[in-house]
Amino acid sequence: MAKCHTHVFSNGRFLISEVNTSLMKVANHSCGDDEDLRSYQHHVYAVVYSVILAPGLLGNVIALWIFRVYVKETKKAVVFMMNLAMADLLQVLSLPLRIYYYLKHTWPFGHPLCMFCFYLKYVNMYASIFFLVCVSVRRCELIMRPLRYSSSRKKGDVCICAIGWLLVCLACLPFPLLRNPNYEHDLPVCFSELPLRRVSTPAAWALLVTAELVGFVVPLVLVLACTCLTAGSLREATGRAVHDQGEKRRALRMVLSCAVLFLLCFAPYHVTLPLDFLAKANALSSCTLRELVLRCHPVTLCLASLNSGLDPLIYYFTTDEFRRRLSRTEIPESLAFTRRMSCITGDSKDLQDE
């Protein structure tokens, strides 16, 4: 009799275990199909990166070429804009590999290259944030205190850029280092689909809060403050400020463009970043909220990448020198000036022979 009860209890425990397992599977299934979510994310990334690739590559190459030509002619934060274009170009050059992965759903290029492209994404994002802040601060400073800027300050800008690159590269190291290369998967995976290493909850939250505050909140406050100061300079004239209203408006357009770029490209990503962390840590009780976050976060990450294609547009519409270099009228004017100089110096025959 005892044996019978033992057998029944054992079978009952086995049945309860089976029921619990089935309920867990049903619960996981009710939160959505992971394969469907993965397919959706790959589709979004492939489409957006393909759209960014051509204009981002062409725009930033032209920007670097133009900035190299007139970097010695002006003091309007050109050094920072050159470094911003360089950061954008580095990310754009990695997009073909990303597009291949999201179209083919496999990564045949090896783990080191995967980690480098993954790392480059975040270096570009936070380097862009750093240099946008530098551009805003410099343009605001040139309006508020124009006499303080000199050739030695331009050399200081180069040092600021070098320090900024170093800090950004060091600060972004946790992104690839927290990924676990010892994964088991039917197909080689890459980027955010690599599993995370085990880290303590306090350490994870410390990294997340640091990325939010230092990487976004503080830079956004600085950019908005520069926007307010530059806008305020249009309404008041002091002995130290620039009196040219046209120059002030051009500076305001530049600083305002940086603020809009922040809010459009980087704000959505940093809003969804902690939510994405909670969703992937299974800390969200609502399956609807979890799926919404996991579907929105790729879109915000694509918006953060969109700055690579939008930055050249900012250069064109807010920088007179950039627009002048691209205008067709400058070439005939330059040729006419050369002809006049050749007549003065007596080299007209040589010019005609050419």
N, C-alpha and C positions, 0 to 999 in steps of 0.2 A: 504493500500500500504506500509505504514511504517512498519506494522507488518510483511508483506511479506519479506521486505528487512532485517528486523531484524532476521527473521527465516532463511533466506538464509545465512546471515553473521554468524549466530550461527552454522549452518550446515557446512559452509565453514571452520570456525575455528576448528570445531570438526574433519573435514576431514584432515586439515593441521596437527592437533595434531596426528591423526592416521598415517599419512604419515611419520611424524618425528619419531614416535615410531618404525614404520616398518624399516625405514632407520637405526636407531640405532641398531636394531636387526640384520639387514643385515651386518652392520659394525662389530659388535661383532662376528658374525658368520664367517666373512671373515678372522678374526685374528686366527681362529682355534678353534677346539672343546676342551673345558676345560676338559671334561671327558676323551677324548683321551690323552691329555697331562698328566693328573693325572695317567692314566693307564701306560703310558710310564715311568713316574718317579718311580712308584711303582715297575715296572719290573726291572729297572736299580738298584735301591736300594736293592731289594731282591737278585738279582744275585751277586752283588759285595760283599754285607755283608756276604752272604753264603760262598763266596770264602775266605774272610778274617778270618772267625770265627775260623776254626780249626788250621791253622798255627799260627795265632795271639795268640790264647790261649796257645798252646803248647810252642811256642817260648818264650813268655814272662814269663811263669811259670818256664821254664828251666833257663832263664836269671836271674830271681830273686834268684833261688836256687844257681846258680854259683856265682853270685855277693856276696851273703851272705857268701859263703865259703872263698873267697879271698879278701874281702873288706879291711882286715887289712894287706894284704900282699903287696899291691901296692898303689901308689898315683895317678894313671892315670885316674882321673875323675870318679872313680867307683861310688862314692856317687851320682853324677849326673845321671849316667847311670841307677842306681837302681831306682831312682825316675822317670826317663823316662820310664822304663819298667813297673813301677807301674801305671803310667798314661795310658799307652797303655792297660794294663790288665783291668783297670776299664772300659774303653770303650768297650773292647771285651766282657766283661761280660754282657753288656747291648744289645749286638747285637741280641741274640735270640728273645727278645721282639720286636725289630725293624723288624726283618725278619718276625715274625708272623703278625705284622701289615701290612706290605707291601704285604704279600701273601693273607691275609684274608680281607684286606681293611677295617678293623674295629679295634677299641681299647677298649677291655672290662675290662682293668685293672685299670681304674680310672684316674682322672685328675692329682692327685699328682705324681703318678708314671710316667705318661707321661711327666710332666714337669721336673722330676728328670732325666729321660733318655735324654730328649732334652737338658737340662743344662749340663749333663755329656759329651755330644758330643763336646761342645765348650770348656769346661774345659780341656778335653784331647788335643784338637787341640792347644790351646795356652799354656798349660803346656808343651806339646812336643816341641813347638817352644822355650819356655824359657829354657828348659833343654838342647836342642840341642845347643843353644847359649853358655850355661855354659860349656858344653863338649868341644866345639870348643875353647873357651877362655882359659880353663884350659890346654888343650893339647898344645896350642900355647905358653902359659906361661911357661910350663914345658920345652919346647924346648929353648925358648929365655932366660929364667931366672930360671934355675933349682934349684939354691941354695936358692931361696927365699921361697920354699915350705917346710913346716915342719908339724909335727903332729898337731900343733895348727891350721894350715891352714886347715887341714882336718876337724877339729871341726867347723871351719868357713864355710866350704862347707855345713855342716848340717844346719847351721843357714840360709845360702843363700837359701837352698831348702825350709825350713819352710816359709821364707818370700815370696819366689816365689809362693808357693801354696796359701798363703793367698791373695796375689795380684791378681793372676789369678782367684781365686774363686770369689773375689769381682768384678773384671772387667767383668766377664762373667754373672753376675746377670741380666744386661739389656736384654739378649737374652730371658730368660723365662718371665721376668716381663713385657716385651712389648707385650706378647701374651694375647689376651682377652679370659678368660675362659667362658664368658657368650655368647656362640655361639649357633646358631640354625642350626641343620643339621639332615638329616634323619639318618645318621650313625655316631657313635662317631669318631671324627677325632683327629689326634695328630700331634706332631712335627711341621714342617713348614706349614702345612695346617691349623693350628689354625689361626684365623684372628688376625691382628695386632690392638693394641690399637691406638686411635687417638693421634698423637703427632704432634707438630708444625714442619714445614719444616726445620727451622734452627736447632732445637734440633736433628732431624733425621740426618741431614748432619753432625752435630758435632760428634754424635756417630759413624757415618760411617767413617769420616776422622780419628778419634782417633783410631778406630779398624785397619784401614789401616796402619797408621803411626807407632803407638806404637806396634801393634800386628804383623806387618809383615815387613815394610820397614826398620825400625831401626834394628831389629834382623837380617835381611838379609844382611845389610851393615856390621854388626859386624862379621857375619860368613864369608863373602867374604874377609873382612880385615884380619881375622885370617888365611884364606887360603893363601892369598898373602904373609903374613909374614912368615908362615911356609914353603911355597915353596921357599921364598927368603933365608931362613936359610940354604937350601941345597947348595946354591952357595957361601955362605960366612961363615967364621968361626971367631967368636969373643971370647974373654976371658970369657964372661958370658954364651955363648950358649953351647948347647950340641954338642960335637964333633963326636959322634957316628952317622954315616950316616944312618945306619940301623934303629936306633931309630927315626931319623928325618923322614925317609920314612914312618915308621909306623904311626907317628903322622900326616903326610901329608895325608895318606890314610883315617884316621879317620876324620880330618877336611874337606877334600874334599868330603867324603861321606855325611857329614852333609850338605854341600852346595848343593850337588846334590839332597838330600832329600828335601831341601827347594824348589828348583826350580821345582822338579817333583810333589811334593804333595801339597805344600802350595801356590806357585805362581799362578797356574791356578785359584784356589778358590778366591784369593784376587783380581785377575783381573776381574772376573765375578761378584764379590760381589756388587760393585756399579751399574753395569748394571742390575743385578737382582733386586736391589732396585728400579731403574727407571722403569723397566718393570712391576713390581707389583704395582707401583704407577701410572701406565698408562701414564707415561711421554714420552714414545717412540711412535713417530707418525707412524713409519713403522711397519706393522703387521709382516712382514717377519723377521725383526730384533728382534722384541719382542718374537716371537716363537723360534727363534734361541737361544736367551739368556736363555729362560725358559727351553729349552732342553739341553743346555750345562751346566748350573749351577749344576744340579744334578750329572753330570759326574765329575765336578771339586770337588764337595763335597765328592764324593766317593774316588777321588784321595787323598783328605785330610785325609780320614779314612785309606787309604792304608798304612800310615806310621806305624800303629800298627803291621802290618805283616812284614814290611821291616826293622824296627829297630833291631830285633834279627839277621837278616842277616848281618847288619853292625857290631854288636858286634862280630859275628863269624869271619868275614873276615878282621877286622881291629884290633882285640884285641887278642894278643897271649895267654894271660891267659885264656880267654874264650874258645878259640879253644883247648888249652891244656887240659882243664877240660873235654871237650867232647870227647877227643881222647881215644881210647881203650888201647893204649900203656901205659897210665899213671897208669892203675890199676895193670898190672903185675909189672911195675917198683916199685910201692908203696909196693906191696907184697914182692918183692925181697929185698927191703930196710928193711922191717920189719923182714924178715928172718935173714938178716945179723946182725941186731941189737940184735935179740934174741940169736944168737950164741955168740955174745960178752958178753951179760948179763947172759948167761946160762939158758935162758928160752926156749931152743929149744924143750924140752920135752912137755912143755905146748902148744907150737905152734903145735906140731904134734898131741897132743890129740884133739885140736880143729878141 
